[in-house]
Amino acid sequence: MLLRSLGLFVLTVSLAVAPTLAFAADGEAQSSAGWPKPTRSVQSGEKLCKYKFSDGLHKVWVCKKEEPCCQWELLNNYVKCGSTITGCL
C-alpha cells in the first residue's frame, strides 16, 4: 500500500511539473522589471526574440534565424519558435 501511494505521488508530481518544463521556449526568461537575459547565449544561426505583454511582463527566448518568433497572450503569455512552413500556428 505504501509503495502504491508513493508511486501515485511521484506520478502526480511529474505530471504537474512536466508541462512547465516541456513547453518552455529555448532560452526563455521573463521579468516584470525589464528585459531579462536569456537562459542561454545566442549561437550562430539563431536570433533573440523579445516581446512585452500588455500586463508588463517581458519575455525573451532564442529561435533559429529562419523561424518566426511567436507569442500568445490568450494562452497565459505563451511564447515559442514557429515553423518555417506553418508560421505561428
Legacy VTK file of the C-alpha trace (Angstrom):
# vtk DataFile Version 3.0
C-alpha trace
ASCII
DATASET POLYDATA
POINTS 89 float
0.000 0.000 0.000
2.816 2.397 0.866
4.629 1.632 -2.404
1.449 2.240 -4.378
0.860 5.595 -2.623
4.451 6.638 -3.264
4.159 5.696 -6.929
0.945 7.690 -7.287
2.572 10.689 -5.616
5.609 10.562 -7.932
3.347 10.280 -10.985
1.224 13.229 -9.859
4.242 15.456 -9.237
5.872 14.536 -12.554
2.655 15.277 -14.465
2.347 18.627 -12.720
5.934 19.654 -13.467
6.346 18.175 -16.970
4.205 20.710 -18.892
6.145 23.589 -17.384
9.452 22.119 -18.479
8.328 20.678 -21.802
6.679 23.793 -23.191
9.230 26.435 -22.271
10.845 28.009 -25.313
14.578 27.507 -25.723
16.469 30.029 -23.596
13.227 31.512 -22.257
13.428 34.049 -19.436
10.879 36.501 -18.066
10.793 39.604 -15.888
8.338 42.340 -14.973
11.101 44.845 -14.178
12.793 44.959 -17.602
14.380 42.869 -20.331
15.976 39.748 -18.796
18.947 37.885 -20.211
18.057 34.580 -21.907
18.930 31.411 -20.006
21.485 30.523 -22.675
23.561 32.517 -25.147
22.549 33.074 -28.758
24.651 30.981 -31.145
25.438 31.413 -34.830
22.302 30.905 -36.945
19.994 31.947 -34.085
18.208 35.129 -33.080
16.954 36.603 -29.819
13.185 37.082 -29.673
11.713 39.715 -27.340
8.122 40.552 -26.506
6.432 42.761 -23.917
2.942 41.603 -22.971
0.145 44.033 -22.059
0.454 43.162 -18.362
4.063 44.456 -18.386
5.744 41.031 -18.476
8.896 40.963 -20.633
9.892 37.626 -22.198
12.974 36.713 -24.218
13.724 33.415 -25.970
16.027 32.014 -28.649
14.913 30.801 -32.108
16.641 29.786 -35.313
17.009 32.713 -37.727
14.574 31.232 -40.248
11.853 30.570 -37.625
9.337 33.268 -36.632
9.062 34.402 -33.009
5.559 33.538 -31.778
3.681 34.807 -28.730
0.131 34.431 -27.431
-1.292 36.493 -24.580
-4.503 34.447 -24.565
-2.525 31.298 -23.755
-1.128 32.647 -20.487
1.689 34.649 -22.150
2.970 31.609 -24.059
5.984 32.015 -26.372
7.665 29.635 -28.808
9.540 29.420 -32.089
7.271 28.957 -35.071
7.661 26.757 -38.115
9.023 27.831 -41.489
6.030 26.090 -43.105
3.068 26.924 -40.848
4.365 30.073 -39.161
2.886 30.570 -35.688
0.058 28.032 -35.925
LINES 1 90
89 0 1 2 3 4 5 6 7 8 9 10 11 12 13 14 15 16 17 18 19 20 21 22 23 24 25 26 27 28 29 30 31 32 33 34 35 36 37 38 39 40 41 42 43 44 45 46 47 48 49 50 51 52 53 54 55 56 57 58 59 60 61 62 63 64 65 66 67 68 69 70 71 72 73 74 75 76 77 78 79 80 81 82 83 84 85 86 87 88
